[in-house]
Amino acid sequence: MGIVFFVFPHIVLMDLLVFQEMRMVSLENIQTEVDASFLYDVLATHEADPQVASIFRQMSGIEHGHALAFMKKNGMDESQFP
């Protein structure tokens, strides 16, 4: 006698909803990283102190890297990065 698996539709539906919610959170995380990268770049552009501007540029690069990592984790094409 083999093992019998039962699939309950409400459990499958719940799993799909959880997956969709997780994906939405991931997309929101990507947007947050994109926004932060842009913001730090703008701050660097308008900063008079070269050392502070350099730090803002580094932070922009870090946030850019986070966005790319989230995109890769979600199977998104990096060429879609704004």
Sequence and secondary structure as in RCSB ss.txt:
>XXXX:A:sequence
MGIVFFVFPHIVLMDLLVFQEMRMVSLENIQTEVDASFLYDVLATHEADPQVASIFRQMSGIEHGHALAFMKKNG
MDESQFP
>XXXX:A:secstr
        HHHHHHHHHHHHHHHHHHHHHHHHHHHHHHHHHHHHHH SSHHHHHHHHHHHHHHHHHHHHHHHHTT
  GGG  
